[in-house]
């Protein structure tokens, strides 16, 4: 492992000729940038598809991959720069608004208590887009990039931790409900719809983690604030039983009702039936794992960059009381936080 605290991780990573590439930045882990594979560390970085693919949204981007980088640097100060001007030739929403409206109607008439429907917004650009420059322009606590070949990269800035484990200690969180920072917090706290959504996520995490943990505590409800949005949030902490591995934790927690719905089986069937694109790694676990520790984010607020195009992903929880127009507006506000400053 090569460590160099004088380099900016994204600049260093961009210059590396080796693939795969990973950039990982969280308050707990600091910044890790790695390139190539076959390194001596047992720290494996990667992710997986949300559900099996049916379309060709992701090209040659792998459906499941974990690797130990050959070259690694660590640093403490993130890089923030402004990307060059970007010119958009065409925007395509999958689904379009008319189909979105019909899908919500079908969900509300169906058997599921909640279904999270997502949208993929594809922007065709005049020139190729550098994923490193774009990620470097976004200010947030949890930033990631995975690039397996020169022609495609998956980047994101997620507010949501699926779980973090250090030894036997585990942390997770129930997150749901979304409002812009400009909206009074009291509106979010007083929303019956949003309180119901976060309660579903909290109960699912409690139910799934309880048999895997010797102790489990749920903290008081908080409002989690990101650079441009705010969410309802319940923190979890506990001790994992000695025989429980990371694969069991991933299978137990993914997908939460915050990105899939409930009941899980019925909600996933609705997503597969109604969404006209592949989620790929969007809303799926991304991160690292090892014997000593592991950390996975839920890959929301994310985008797939393929040469001169970028596909942006966002989802909304559909429950009784949901309205197509307001949910569509929520998708616009979620589209990659301040990415709209540069693209939309």
Secondary structure, 3 states (H helix, E strand, C coil): CCCCCCCCHHHHHHHCCCCCEEEEEECCCEEEEEECCCCCCCCEEEEECCCCCCCCCCCCCCCEEEECCCEEEEECCCCCCCCCCCCEEEEEEECCHHHHHHHHHHHHHCCCCEEEEEEEEEEEECCCCCHHHHHHCCCCCCEEEEEEECCEEEEEECCCEEEEEECCEEEEEEEEEEEECCCCHHHHHCCHHHHHHHHHHHHHHHHHHHCCEEEEEEEEEEEEECCCEEEEEEEEEEEECCCCCHHHHHHHHCCCCCCCEECHHHHHHHHHHHCCCCCCCCCCEEEEECCCEEEEEECCCEEEEECCEEEEEEEEEECCCCCHHHHHHHHHHHCCHHHHHHHC
